[in-house]
């Protein structure tokens, strides 16, 4: 009974402890290897899917996901919950992915494969087009062509815009959680998402309304 009261009190003083994954990570900190496996199983598909959209390579995404989990495990003994577990995990993933892309020194279009099975990879082109806050109503079009056009449009976004959009649209993160993940302010996140949506609308609206393919364009810089 005493432990239950203590746990309730600590939860009240630290709302982050209400996150069940934070609680699991605390078990990992205390030496529970099974708890770590539970986190890996719960996040690996989502993490690989997100990273695949950022680095455009399945093998590289899997390698980066493994590195993310390795860093989580190495940091377990010093873990202190200051944010949701998913926020902390995706922050590590975002930093690794951005560093990798900058090391490569090149920009390539985001690859959205139709047969991706992860939550973030489930027909993202169609899901993006269904977001009326981002795009105008769509015309009937061949799905494979629509995917190619959306791929090209997403590829023109800078990395922070793309990451913010993926976290907001597919991970359904709040502005505050995205801000924590990207280590930005909430207004900066809102600005990123607004510019990303405006950029997508500008490139896709002529195609969706009139069938005109957007001209190829280089991706934006990494500036916020």
ChimeraX attribute file (.defattr): number of C-alpha atoms within 10 A of each C-alpha:
attribute: neighborCount
match mode: 1-to-1
recipient: residues
	/A:1	6
	/A:2	7
	/A:3	8
	/A:4	9
	/A:5	10
	/A:6	11
	/A:7	13
	/A:8	14
	/A:9	11
	/A:10	14
	/A:11	14
	/A:12	12
	/A:13	10
	/A:14	13
	/A:15	13
	/A:16	18
	/A:17	22
	/A:18	14
	/A:19	15
	/A:20	12
	/A:21	18
	/A:22	22
	/A:23	17
	/A:24	19
	/A:25	23
	/A:26	20
	/A:27	16
	/A:28	22
	/A:29	20
	/A:30	13
	/A:31	13
	/A:32	13
	/A:33	12
	/A:34	12
	/A:35	19
	/A:36	21
	/A:37	12
	/A:38	14
	/A:39	17
	/A:40	15
	/A:41	11
	/A:42	12
	/A:43	16
	/A:44	17
	/A:45	18
	/A:46	19
	/A:47	25
	/A:48	24
	/A:49	24
	/A:50	27
	/A:51	27
	/A:52	25
	/A:53	25
	/A:54	26
	/A:55	23
	/A:56	19
	/A:57	13
	/A:58	15
	/A:59	12
	/A:60	16
	/A:61	22
	/A:62	18
	/A:63	12
	/A:64	21
	/A:65	27
	/A:66	16
	/A:67	15
	/A:68	23
	/A:69	21
	/A:70	12
	/A:71	14
	/A:72	18
	/A:73	16
	/A:74	12
	/A:75	12
	/A:76	18
	/A:77	13
	/A:78	8
	/A:79	16
	/A:80	12
	/A:81	17
	/A:82	14
	/A:83	18
	/A:84	20
	/A:85	20
	/A:86	18
	/A:87	20
	/A:88	19
	/A:89	18
	/A:90	21
	/A:91	20
	/A:92	19
	/A:93	25
	/A:94	22
	/A:95	13
	/A:96	17
	/A:97	25
	/A:98	18
	/A:99	12
	/A:100	15
	/A:101	16
	/A:102	13
	/A:103	9
	/A:104	10
	/A:105	8
	/A:106	8
	/A:107	18
	/A:108	14
	/A:109	20
	/A:110	22
	/A:111	21
	/A:112	22
	/A:113	18
	/A:114	15
	/A:115	9
	/A:116	13
	/A:117	13
	/A:118	16
	/A:119	15
	/A:120	24
	/A:121	23
	/A:122	17
	/A:123	17
	/A:124	21
	/A:125	21
	/A:126	14
	/A:127	13
	/A:128	19
	/A:129	19
	/A:130	14
	/A:131	12
	/A:132	10
	/A:133	13
	/A:134	17
	/A:135	20
	/A:136	17
	/A:137	14
	/A:138	16
	/A:139	12
	/A:140	10
	/A:141	11
	/A:142	8
	/A:143	12
	/A:144	12
	/A:145	11
	/A:146	20
	/A:147	21
	/A:148	17
	/A:149	20
	/A:150	24
	/A:151	19
	/A:152	24
	/A:153	25
	/A:154	26
	/A:155	24
	/A:156	24
	/A:157	25
	/A:158	19
	/A:159	25
	/A:160	21
	/A:161	24
	/A:162	20
	/A:163	25
	/A:164	24
	/A:165	24
	/A:166	21
	/A:167	21
	/A:168	17
	/A:169	16
	/A:170	18
	/A:171	16
	/A:172	12
	/A:173	18
	/A:174	14
	/A:175	19
	/A:176	15
	/A:177	22
	/A:178	26
	/A:179	20
	/A:180	20
	/A:181	25
	/A:182	20
	/A:183	12
	/A:184	14
	/A:185	14
	/A:186	16
	/A:187	12
	/A:188	15
	/A:189	26
	/A:190	16
	/A:191	14
	/A:192	21
	/A:193	22
	/A:194	16
	/A:195	15
	/A:196	23
	/A:197	19
	/A:198	15
	/A:199	17
	/A:200	21
	/A:201	18
	/A:202	15
	/A:203	24
	/A:204	25
	/A:205	19
	/A:206	14
	/A:207	18
	/A:208	21
	/A:209	13
	/A:210	11
	/A:211	13
	/A:212	12
	/A:213	15
	/A:214	16
	/A:215	8
	/A:216	12
	/A:217	11
	/A:218	14
	/A:219	18
	/A:220	13
	/A:221	12
	/A:222	12
	/A:223	8
	/A:224	13
